[in-house]
Amino acid sequence: MPHDHPVMVIGAGPCGSFAALTMARKHVPVTVLEEHGQIGIPSHCAGHVGIKGLTRLGLEIPDNLVQNRIRGARFYSPSCRELVLDHGSPVTYVLDRPKFDMWLADQATQSGATYILNTRVRSLEQEKGRIRLSIEESDSAKELLCNLVIDAEGYPAALLEAAGLSKIYPSNTVNGVIVEVDNLIGVDDEFVELYFGKAYASGFFAWIIPKGDGSGKIGLGVKAHDPIRLLHRFISQHPVASRKLRKSKMLNLKAHPIPLGGPFSKTCTNGILWVGDAASQVKPTTGGGIITGMLCSRIAGEVGTEAWKRSDYTARFLSRYQSQWRKMIWEDFLVMRKIRTYLDRLSDERMDHLFELALKTGIMNDLRSLDDIDLQGSGFLSLTKRPRTLLNLIRFIWRAFNQ
């Protein structure tokens, strides 16, 4: 006999826990299923998040979760030209991701959510207006029936694809790898570093994110199927990065796919909402999805709460989730997707040319006010309201396409 639960969340990452927290605060009986034995482990995310994004979510992060505060970025072209974007004060945090995940889950638990660990969802299917989950926990298997599922399983959303509810597009995916390192040399703790070039990170970029104590998080994304080999090449051979990493040892290497195609066109159906990486609610520009995914998860929690109060779990009612998140961030994703498409088409020579133009025009000074790394589309559009900045942007874009 299947066990009965009103609302189930699949995945105890930030998106799953934030959706559960949103509903638990409204006294909705919600249960979170997590396949691993410890929340936040394993972690394959750098935990680099925007401070404005956290404020938008209403989250006050305890100091013990913050590993570092970042005020800007250094960009390196394929030929190692350097651009610096300095906001003057911190705009992002480097979070301890496992601790952050555990903290969010604790907030949800204190509000009334239930967590079940070591539980893997093998399949889900729609059945007579309800959702049947087949799960494994320890050495046993059983089935659960629920009215609403919020799928925050991450990317790729294997459960949804297997159920025919979503489709994964490999062409919009890069293969990412991240590792922690010690003994960084010559890395400014207040700046992340981004490295471009097809020899090391074709289709994306490589990065160094300092943790503020001499250690850091190193990673890259590539279209190729051998990101670990390319990471070793980046660490040992890159003209700039290799000098900074020559005494570093690697720890906790993790590989993972990163969706860059923007959100899926369909993120709900009868009795199911999908959020975060499972819905590809990830920034096409940077591959970051914590804040954008949690913004959508909050909406999912709010719509799920109303569905529970009305006992209406139909696709027609749940489509409010899709309408609301699209209204909030769809235009931002469109802008970021266009930027990603443009960057993907650039040769190394053309990328170097853009760096030269940026240096000549001083465009980085105009970008200093872009202190929201999550809703980047809105940020870029806001620049057009300043006559001098708009003129400089037009000059930069015209030269970029005509020289």
Protein Blocks (a to p, Z undefined) as FASTA:
>chain_A
ZZddfbdcehjafklmmmmmmmmmnopacddddfbfbehiacfbehiacfklmmmnopac
dfklpmbdcfbdcdddfkopacdddehiafbdcddfklmmmmmmmmmmmnopacdehiac
fbdcdeehiacddddehjbccddddfbdcdfebpadfklmmnopaccdfklpccdddddd
ehiehiafkbccddedjklmghiacddddehlopacdddddfbfclmlmmmmmmmmgmkl
mmmmmmpccehiacddddfebpafbfcdehiacehjlnopacfklopaklmmmmmmmmmm
mmmmmmmmnopabfklmmmmmmmmmmmmmmmmmmmmmmmmmmmmpcfklmmmmmmmmmmn
ommmmmmmmmcfklmmlmmmmmmmpmklmmmmmmmmmmmmmZZ
